[in-house]
Amino acid sequence: MGFPPCTAEACIEILDHYGVGTRGKRAVVIGRSLIIGKPVAMMLIKGNATVTTCHTKTIDMPSVCREAEILIAAAGQKEMVTADYMNPEQVIIDVGINVDEAGKLCGDVNAEDAEAHSGAYTPVPGGVGTVTTSLLMKHTVEAAKKKI
């Protein structure tokens, strides 16, 4: 038995922890990597969400994202998700790890815009990364117990 990618699983753990159900919800995942984008999309589908995956070839990505009740940003582009991607009821999970011009960590989501234009969002730093680390430790302990 294997384990799901920790960061993708962390997104779902955060939604679960805060009681954000996925059943019947419209979710958009920005990014289609094998590490985060595709696995988290599959996990959302398993939770009965209707999932759209956006990528560099998506036409009018902001309007697609605005329709989402759950938005997971895993594009790898600093602060690309701005107010025109958001709606006031939306829950945004920012998976991005980038460095801004001042040398500070930032995500794929513009934090000021998310604060003003979304229902809730995870900050960078201090959001998904800490949950990812705890899941890695959990997987390590489980693997050791099973002697995988």
MDTraj code that builds the backbone (N, CA, C; nanometers):
import mdtraj as md
import numpy as np

residues = "MET GLY PHE PRO PRO CYS THR ALA GLU ALA CYS ILE GLU ILE LEU ASP HIS TYR GLY VAL GLY THR ARG GLY LYS ARG ALA VAL VAL ILE GLY ARG SER LEU ILE ILE GLY LYS PRO VAL ALA MET MET LEU ILE LYS GLY ASN ALA THR VAL THR THR CYS HIS THR LYS THR ILE ASP MET PRO SER VAL CYS ARG GLU ALA GLU ILE LEU ILE ALA ALA ALA GLY GLN LYS GLU MET VAL THR ALA ASP TYR MET ASN PRO GLU GLN VAL ILE ILE ASP VAL GLY ILE ASN VAL ASP GLU ALA GLY LYS LEU CYS GLY ASP VAL ASN ALA GLU ASP ALA GLU ALA HIS SER GLY ALA TYR THR PRO VAL PRO GLY GLY VAL GLY THR VAL THR THR SER LEU LEU MET LYS HIS THR VAL GLU ALA ALA LYS LYS LYS ILE".split()
xyz = np.array([
    [0.0838, -0.1186, 0.0000],
    [0.0000, 0.0000, 0.0000],
    [0.0876, 0.1240, 0.0000],
    [0.0558, 0.2189, -0.0875],
    [0.1305, 0.3433, -0.0932],
    [0.0560, 0.4544, -0.0221],
    [0.1108, 0.5723, -0.0317],
    [0.0509, 0.6890, 0.0308],
    [0.0259, 0.7954, -0.0755],
    [-0.0792, 0.8735, -0.0582],
    [-0.1022, 0.9832, -0.1538],
    [0.0038, 1.0908, -0.1350],
    [0.0271, 1.1738, -0.2374],
    [0.1211, 1.2846, -0.2209],
    [0.0785, 1.3731, -0.1030],
    [0.1730, 1.4048, -0.0176],
    [0.1414, 1.4761, 0.1069],
    [0.0762, 1.6121, 0.0851],
    [0.1221, 1.6885, -0.0109],
    [0.0657, 1.8218, -0.0299],
    [-0.0768, 1.8151, -0.0827],
    [-0.1027, 1.7238, -0.1738],
    [-0.2392, 1.7060, -0.2232],
    [-0.3312, 1.6631, -0.1092],
    [-0.2852, 1.5693, -0.0302],
    [-0.3644, 1.5237, 0.0851],
    [-0.3843, 1.6368, 0.1857],
    [-0.2840, 1.7240, 0.2007],
    [-0.2938, 1.8369, 0.2936],
    [-0.4085, 1.9299, 0.2545],
    [-0.4279, 1.9507, 0.1271],
    [-0.5398, 2.0357, 0.0811],
    [-0.6726, 1.9795, 0.1295],
    [-0.6892, 1.8499, 0.1141],
    [-0.8143, 1.7849, 0.1560],
    [-0.8272, 1.7878, 0.3080],
    [-0.7180, 1.7660, 0.3790],
    [-0.7197, 1.7705, 0.5260],
    [-0.7650, 1.9079, 0.5761],
    [-0.7157, 2.0133, 0.5121],
    [-0.7540, 2.1486, 0.5524],
    [-0.9037, 2.1706, 0.5296],
    [-0.9523, 2.1302, 0.4134],
    [-1.0959, 2.1434, 0.3861],
    [-1.1772, 2.0660, 0.4900],
    [-1.1357, 1.9427, 0.5187],
    [-1.2062, 1.8605, 0.6179],
    [-1.2029, 1.9249, 0.7565],
    [-1.0863, 1.9723, 0.7964],
    [-1.0701, 2.0315, 0.9294],
    [-1.1651, 2.1491, 0.9513],
    [-1.1835, 2.2293, 0.8485],
    [-1.2693, 2.3468, 0.8610],
    [-1.4139, 2.3213, 0.8185],
    [-1.4464, 2.1945, 0.7952],
    [-1.5837, 2.1581, 0.7642],
    [-1.6305, 2.2046, 0.6277],
    [-1.5366, 2.2196, 0.5362],
    [-1.5716, 2.2589, 0.4000],
    [-1.5945, 2.1304, 0.3209],
    [-1.7182, 2.0934, 0.3069],
    [-1.7513, 1.9722, 0.2333],
    [-1.7253, 1.9897, 0.0850],
    [-1.6971, 1.8807, 0.0180],
    [-1.6717, 1.8852, -0.1258],
    [-1.7884, 1.8292, -0.2067],
    [-1.8772, 1.7560, -0.1428],
    [-1.9876, 1.6907, -0.2134],
    [-2.0743, 1.7923, -0.2868],
    [-2.0810, 1.7757, -0.4179],
    [-2.1629, 1.8624, -0.4999],
    [-2.1049, 2.0004, -0.5266],
    [-1.9887, 2.0298, -0.4715],
    [-1.9279, 2.1616, -0.4887],
    [-1.8537, 2.1705, -0.6218],
    [-1.8458, 2.2933, -0.6737],
    [-1.7644, 2.3208, -0.7917],
    [-1.6240, 2.3562, -0.7437],
    [-1.5260, 2.2794, -0.7878],
    [-1.3873, 2.3023, -0.7489],
    [-1.3036, 2.3259, -0.8735],
    [-1.2104, 2.4180, -0.8632],
    [-1.1146, 2.4421, -0.9704],
    [-0.9759, 2.4226, -0.9139],
    [-0.8947, 2.3472, -0.9870],
    [-0.7543, 2.3276, -0.9524],
    [-0.6730, 2.3953, -1.0622],
    [-0.5888, 2.4902, -1.0225],
    [-0.4983, 2.5537, -1.1182],
    [-0.3662, 2.4779, -1.1098],
    [-0.3340, 2.4058, -1.2156],
    [-0.2116, 2.3257, -1.2189],
    [-0.2464, 2.1805, -1.2446],
    [-0.1624, 2.1155, -1.3232],
    [-0.1898, 1.9766, -1.3600],
    [-0.0694, 1.8856, -1.3391],
    [0.0125, 1.9205, -1.2403],
    [0.1316, 1.8402, -1.2130],
    [0.0934, 1.7047, -1.1540],
    [0.1852, 1.6114, -1.1651],
    [0.1639, 1.4781, -1.1070],
    [0.1792, 1.4785, -0.9556],
    [0.2398, 1.5824, -0.9020],
    [0.2644, 1.5899, -0.7577],
    [0.1463, 1.6507, -0.6826],
    [0.0847, 1.7550, -0.7377],
    [-0.0247, 1.8225, -0.6671],
    [-0.1512, 1.8297, -0.7516],
    [-0.1441, 1.8913, -0.8671],
    [-0.2633, 1.9199, -0.9466],
    [-0.3509, 1.7997, -0.9745],
    [-0.2954, 1.6990, -1.0397],
    [-0.3764, 1.5810, -1.0747],
    [-0.4204, 1.5025, -0.9509],
    [-0.3295, 1.4777, -0.8535],
    [-0.3765, 1.4030, -0.7351],
    [-0.4855, 1.4751, -0.6561],
    [-0.4724, 1.6070, -0.6370],
    [-0.5757, 1.6761, -0.5595],
    [-0.7069, 1.6806, -0.6375],
    [-0.7001, 1.6901, -0.7696],
    [-0.8230, 1.6839, -0.8497],
    [-0.8915, 1.5486, -0.8312],
    [-0.8136, 1.4418, -0.8320],
    [-0.8709, 1.3081, -0.8117],
    [-0.9301, 1.2934, -0.6722],
    [-0.8646, 1.3505, -0.5714],
    [-0.9171, 1.3434, -0.4346],
    [-1.0478, 1.4220, -0.4216],
    [-1.0551, 1.5369, -0.4888],
    [-1.1790, 1.6144, -0.4877],
    [-1.2916, 1.5383, -0.5566],
    [-1.2598, 1.4725, -0.6674],
    [-1.3599, 1.3910, -0.7369],
    [-1.4065, 1.2773, -0.6464],
    [-1.3127, 1.2161, -0.5757],
    [-1.3495, 1.1094, -0.4815],
    [-1.4459, 1.1619, -0.3744],
    [-1.4314, 1.2901, -0.3405],
    [-1.5211, 1.3540, -0.2447],
    [-1.6472, 1.4084, -0.3088],
    [-1.6723, 1.3680, -0.4340],
    [-1.7931, 1.4036, -0.5083],
    [-1.8047, 1.5507, -0.5461],
    [-1.6898, 1.6172, -0.5631],
    [-1.6892, 1.7531, -0.6176],
    [-1.6911, 1.7441, -0.7695],
    [-1.7365, 1.8493, -0.8328],
    [-1.7266, 1.8635, -0.9776],
    [-1.6013, 1.9464, -1.0023],
    [-1.5023, 1.8883, -1.0687],
    [-1.3686, 1.9473, -1.0753],
    [-1.3331, 1.9917, -1.2166],
    [-1.2808, 2.1130, -1.2247],
    [-1.2230, 2.1656, -1.3477],
    [-1.0753, 2.1891, -1.3214],
    [-0.9914, 2.1452, -1.4129],
    [-0.8480, 2.1698, -1.4021],
    [-0.8095, 2.2774, -1.5020],
    [-0.7449, 2.3824, -1.4527],
    [-0.6965, 2.4903, -1.5382],
    [-0.5452, 2.4797, -1.5530],
    [-0.4959, 2.5316, -1.6639],
    [-0.3520, 2.5265, -1.6934],
    [-0.3174, 2.6406, -1.7870],
    [-0.1952, 2.6435, -1.8349],
    [-0.1487, 2.7566, -1.9158],
    [-0.2270, 2.7762, -2.0450],
    [-0.2959, 2.6758, -2.0905],
    [-0.3736, 2.6871, -2.2145],
    [-0.5225, 2.7131, -2.1900],
    [-0.5630, 2.7285, -2.0653],
    [-0.7031, 2.7552, -2.0332],
    [-0.7414, 2.8950, -2.0812],
    [-0.8498, 2.9028, -2.1553],
    [-0.8995, 3.0306, -2.2054],
    [-0.9836, 3.0973, -2.0970],
    [-0.9541, 3.2225, -2.0707],
    [-1.0250, 3.3040, -1.9715],
    [-1.0284, 3.2359, -1.8344],
    [-0.9098, 3.2022, -1.7855],
    [-0.8988, 3.1352, -1.6563],
    [-0.9666, 3.2115, -1.5422],
    [-0.9562, 3.3443, -1.5354],
    [-1.0240, 3.4131, -1.4246],
    [-1.1739, 3.3840, -1.4163],
    [-1.2434, 3.3804, -1.5295],
    [-1.3878, 3.3559, -1.5233],
    [-1.4180, 3.2125, -1.4825],
    [-1.3349, 3.1186, -1.5233],
    [-1.3523, 2.9792, -1.4809],
    [-1.3346, 2.9703, -1.3298],
    [-1.2324, 3.0347, -1.2789],
    [-1.2034, 3.0293, -1.1348],
    [-1.3099, 3.0995, -1.0512],
    [-1.3639, 3.2084, -1.1010],
    [-1.4677, 3.2814, -1.0262],
    [-1.5899, 3.1950, -0.9985],
    [-1.6160, 3.0960, -1.0827],
    [-1.7318, 3.0083, -1.0654],
    [-1.7109, 2.9033, -0.9566],
    [-1.5870, 2.8859, -0.9121],
    [-1.5549, 2.7807, -0.8156],
    [-1.5965, 2.8183, -0.6743],
    [-1.6429, 2.7176, -0.6020],
    [-1.6664, 2.7335, -0.4592],
    [-1.5386, 2.7011, -0.3823],
    [-1.4567, 2.6134, -0.4416],
    [-1.3258, 2.5773, -0.3863],
    [-1.2246, 2.5994, -0.4978],
    [-1.1198, 2.6760, -0.4674],
    [-1.0143, 2.7022, -0.5639],
    [-0.8812, 2.6596, -0.5039],
    [-0.8118, 2.5701, -0.5731],
    [-0.6801, 2.5263, -0.5281],
    [-0.5776, 2.5751, -0.6294],
    [-0.4882, 2.6616, -0.5826],
    [-0.3885, 2.7233, -0.6696],
    [-0.2552, 2.6513, -0.6536],
    [-0.2172, 2.5797, -0.7581],
    [-0.0907, 2.5049, -0.7589],
    [-0.0207, 2.5264, -0.8932],
    [-0.0107, 2.6530, -0.9321],
    [0.0430, 2.6868, -1.0639],
    [0.1934, 2.7077, -1.0644],
    [0.2491, 2.7453, -0.9496],
    [0.3913, 2.7746, -0.9446],
    [0.4254, 2.9114, -1.0001],
    [0.3298, 3.0039, -0.9982],
    [0.3524, 3.1402, -1.0464],
    [0.3132, 3.2389, -0.9371],
    [0.4090, 3.3157, -0.8947],
    [0.3920, 3.4089, -0.7836],
    [0.2724, 3.5010, -0.8023],
    [0.1818, 3.4952, -0.7049],
    [0.0666, 3.5839, -0.6926],
    [-0.0149, 3.6010, -0.8213],
    [-0.0225, 3.4957, -0.9024],
    [-0.0985, 3.5044, -1.0278],
    [-0.2494, 3.5085, -1.0051],
    [-0.2959, 3.4529, -0.8937],
    [-0.4389, 3.4517, -0.8641],
    [-0.4734, 3.5828, -0.7928],
    [-0.5419, 3.6686, -0.8661],
    [-0.5765, 3.8007, -0.8161],
    [-0.7280, 3.8120, -0.8004],
    [-0.7737, 3.9291, -0.7637],
    [-0.9164, 3.9503, -0.7352],
    [-1.0081, 3.9060, -0.8483],
    [-0.9637, 3.9171, -0.9721],
    [-1.0514, 3.8798, -1.0833],
    [-1.0721, 3.7293, -1.0964],
    [-1.0024, 3.6477, -1.0151],
    [-1.0206, 3.5026, -1.0102],
    [-1.1166, 3.4620, -0.8970],
    [-1.1546, 3.5552, -0.8118],
    [-1.2183, 3.5233, -0.6837],
    [-1.3646, 3.5640, -0.6778],
    [-1.4358, 3.5003, -0.5824],
    [-1.5701, 3.5438, -0.5471],
    [-1.5815, 3.5419, -0.3950],
    [-1.6745, 3.6164, -0.3373],
    [-1.6803, 3.6359, -0.1925],
    [-1.7085, 3.5112, -0.1089],
    [-1.7653, 3.4066, -0.1676],
    [-1.7947, 3.2846, -0.0915],
    [-1.6865, 3.1779, -0.1082],
    [-1.5910, 3.2037, -0.1897],
    [-1.4920, 3.1035, -0.2301],
    [-1.3918, 3.0706, -0.1187],
    [-1.3562, 2.9430, -0.1102],
    [-1.2478, 2.8971, -0.0236],
    [-1.1276, 2.8721, -0.1139],
    [-1.0156, 2.9369, -0.0811],
    [-0.8956, 2.9264, -0.1638],
    [-0.7855, 2.8575, -0.0841],
    [-0.7308, 2.7512, -0.1437],
    [-0.6147, 2.6823, -0.0870],
    [-0.4954, 2.7193, -0.1746],
    [-0.3981, 2.7881, -0.1159],
    [-0.2786, 2.8316, -0.1891],
    [-0.1659, 2.7335, -0.1630],
    [-0.1264, 2.6617, -0.2677],
    [-0.0224, 2.5598, -0.2564],
    [0.1139, 2.6140, -0.2996],
    [0.1150, 2.7304, -0.3625],
    [0.2375, 2.7843, -0.4207],
    [0.3425, 2.8220, -0.3190],
    [0.4674, 2.8017, -0.3584],
    [0.5827, 2.8478, -0.2806],
    [0.6710, 2.9255, -0.3772],
    [0.6724, 3.0551, -0.3606],
    [0.7497, 3.1436, -0.4477],
    [0.8232, 3.2448, -0.3606],
    [0.9108, 3.3197, -0.4233],
    [0.9826, 3.4266, -0.3542],
    [0.9554, 3.5564, -0.4292],
    [0.9148, 3.6592, -0.3548],
    [0.8857, 3.7873, -0.4203],
    [1.0132, 3.8703, -0.4383],
    [0.9968, 3.9901, -0.4904],
    [1.1104, 4.0773, -0.5194],
    [1.1887, 4.1142, -0.3943],
    [1.1236, 4.1149, -0.2793],
    [1.1895, 4.1490, -0.1528],
    [1.2550, 4.0274, -0.0878],
    [1.2452, 3.9107, -0.1528],
    [1.3046, 3.7895, -0.0978],
    [1.2177, 3.7176, 0.0034],
    [1.0909, 3.7565, 0.0148],
    [0.9993, 3.6925, 0.1086],
    [0.9190, 3.5839, 0.0387],
    [0.8832, 3.4792, 0.1158],
    [0.7979, 3.3742, 0.0616],
    [0.6591, 3.4288, 0.0308],
    [0.6045, 3.3836, -0.0798],
    [0.4668, 3.4171, -0.1137],
    [0.4086, 3.3006, -0.1923],
    [0.2801, 3.3022, -0.2082],
    [0.2138, 3.1928, -0.2777],
    [0.1760, 3.2279, -0.4196],
    [0.0911, 3.1440, -0.4763],
    [0.0358, 3.1675, -0.6099],
    [-0.0812, 3.2652, -0.6037],
    [-0.1307, 3.2917, -0.4830],
    [-0.2462, 3.3784, -0.4622],
    [-0.1989, 3.5115, -0.4037],
    [-0.2510, 3.6197, -0.4576],
    [-0.2232, 3.7508, -0.4001],
    [-0.2990, 3.7591, -0.2672],
    [-0.2258, 3.7618, -0.1569],
    [-0.2859, 3.7540, -0.0236],
    [-0.3790, 3.8716, 0.0055],
    [-0.3415, 3.9926, -0.0342],
    [-0.4268, 4.1090, -0.0095],
    [-0.5602, 4.0961, -0.0830],
    [-0.5544, 4.0482, -0.2069],
    [-0.6777, 4.0282, -0.2823],
    [-0.7636, 3.9188, -0.2196],
    [-0.7000, 3.8110, -0.1768],
    [-0.7751, 3.7009, -0.1144],
    [-0.8421, 3.7469, 0.0144],
    [-0.7720, 3.8268, 0.0905],
    [-0.8278, 3.8803, 0.2150],
    [-0.9542, 3.9623, 0.1867],
    [-0.9513, 4.0391, 0.0799],
    [-1.0615, 4.1301, 0.0488],
    [-1.1730, 4.0683, -0.0352],
    [-1.1415, 3.9624, -0.1133],
    [-1.2375, 3.9171, -0.2141],
    [-1.2778, 3.7703, -0.2053],
    [-1.2320, 3.6968, -0.1037],
    [-1.2703, 3.5556, -0.0917],
    [-1.3319, 3.5310, 0.0451],
    [-1.3943, 3.4148, 0.0576],
    [-1.4535, 3.3787, 0.1860],
    [-1.3495, 3.3344, 0.2867],
    [-1.2468, 3.2641, 0.2393],
    [-1.1387, 3.2147, 0.3249],
    [-1.0233, 3.1714, 0.2351],
    [-0.9022, 3.1775, 0.2888],
    [-0.7856, 3.1324, 0.2121],
    [-0.6751, 3.0885, 0.3069],
    [-0.5850, 3.0097, 0.2546],
    [-0.4696, 2.9675, 0.3332],
    [-0.3517, 3.0572, 0.2981],
    [-0.2809, 3.1079, 0.3979],
    [-0.1686, 3.1970, 0.3716],
    [-0.0417, 3.1198, 0.3341],
    [0.0514, 3.1912, 0.2736],
    [0.1858, 3.1389, 0.2489],
    [0.2820, 3.2449, 0.2982],
    [0.3702, 3.2100, 0.3933],
    [0.3812, 3.0808, 0.4627],
    [0.2745, 3.0660, 0.5715],
    [0.2685, 2.9462, 0.6286],
    [0.1803, 2.9205, 0.7409],
    [0.0519, 2.8484, 0.7080],
    [0.0397, 2.7969, 0.5875],
    [-0.0830, 2.7287, 0.5483],
    [-0.0603, 2.5822, 0.5183],
    [-0.0632, 2.5488, 0.3912],
    [-0.0555, 2.4098, 0.3459],
    [0.0767, 2.3433, 0.3860],
    [0.1844, 2.4186, 0.3876],
    [0.3166, 2.3600, 0.4154],
    [0.3258, 2.2906, 0.5494],
    [0.2681, 2.3493, 0.6529],
    [0.2752, 2.2885, 0.7856],
    [0.1938, 2.1589, 0.7911],
    [0.0820, 2.1572, 0.7208],
    [-0.0005, 2.0355, 0.7167],
    [0.0708, 1.9280, 0.6347],
    [0.1360, 1.9679, 0.5272],
    [0.2131, 1.8743, 0.4449],
    [0.3196, 1.8049, 0.5291],
    [0.3901, 1.8817, 0.6104],
    [0.4956, 1.8253, 0.6955],
    [0.4382, 1.7262, 0.7955],
    [0.3253, 1.7594, 0.8550],
    [0.2656, 1.6673, 0.9529],
    [0.2187, 1.5383, 0.8852],
    [0.1682, 1.5481, 0.7625],
    [0.1255, 1.4275, 0.6904],
    [0.2452, 1.3415, 0.6504],
    [0.3562, 1.4043, 0.6173],
    [0.4769, 1.3279, 0.5877],
    [0.5203, 1.2477, 0.7100],
    [0.5146, 1.3090, 0.8270],
    [0.5495, 1.2371, 0.9503],
    [0.4501, 1.1242, 0.9772],
    [0.3227, 1.1504, 0.9556],
    [0.2194, 1.0480, 0.9739],
    [0.2455, 0.9297, 0.8810],
    [0.2745, 0.9572, 0.7541],
    [0.3032, 0.8501, 0.6582],
    [0.4273, 0.7715, 0.6989],
    [0.5277, 0.8424, 0.7499],
    [0.6518, 0.7765, 0.7923],
    [0.6252, 0.6801, 0.9078],
    [0.5474, 0.7258, 1.0058],
    [0.5148, 0.6401, 1.1203],
    [0.4322, 0.5197, 1.0752],
    [0.3334, 0.5427, 0.9897],
    [0.2511, 0.4326, 0.9406],
    [0.3340, 0.3315, 0.8612],
    [0.4262, 0.3813, 0.7798],
    [0.5127, 0.2910, 0.7035],
    [0.6035, 0.2098, 0.7941],
    [0.6550, 0.2748, 0.8995],
    [0.7421, 0.2037, 0.9936],
    [0.6645, 0.0954, 1.0679],
    [0.5415, 0.1254, 1.1065],
    [0.4586, 0.0264, 1.1757],
    [0.4288, -0.0941, 1.0875],
    [0.4092, -0.0660, 0.9592],
    [0.3786, -0.1739, 0.8644],
    [0.5038, -0.2340, 0.8040],
    [0.6174, -0.1715, 0.8315],
    [0.7466, -0.2157, 0.7772],
    [0.7432, -0.2254, 0.6252],
    [0.6923, -0.1158, 0.5656],
    [0.6850, -0.1105, 0.4187],
    [0.8230, -0.0889, 0.3638],
])
top = md.Topology()
chain = top.add_chain()
for i, resn in enumerate(residues, 1):
    res = top.add_residue(resn, chain, resSeq=i)
    for name in ("N", "CA", "C"):
        top.add_atom(name, md.element.get_by_symbol(name[0]), res)
traj = md.Trajectory(xyz[None], top)
